[in-house]
Amino acid sequence: MAELKESSLQSQNPVSQAQQSVEKLRHAVNQAQTHPTEQMIEQAENALGKAERSVEQAKGHTHNNGLELAQQTLAEEKEDLQSLQ
């Protein structure tokens, strides 16, 4: 039960949400790189927008190494997505 509560609390943490959004972006970009169709690239672009907003929202909440990692990964995935266009 404690693990469930911890997981639930983590999902509400803005930094955790940013990390999850960036991880979804990473997956979407990988899919777009593997299958560079218009639809896959559009899905990756949508994931990019969500990840950018999520990281931006997390900035005001904490100074956390997890946020720095999310920002770095976001920048890398954004570059990878731009190379597909």
Number of C-alpha atoms within 10 A of each C-alpha: 6 7 8 9 10 11 11 11 11 13 15 11 14 20 27 19 20 28 25 17 23 27 18 17 27 23 15 23 28 18 16 22 17 10 12 15 13 11 11 18 22 15 17 25 19 14 21 24 14 17 26 21 13 21 24 16 14 21 16 10 12 12 11 12 10 14 22 15 14 26 20 13 17 23 15 12 22 20 12 16 21 11 9 12 8
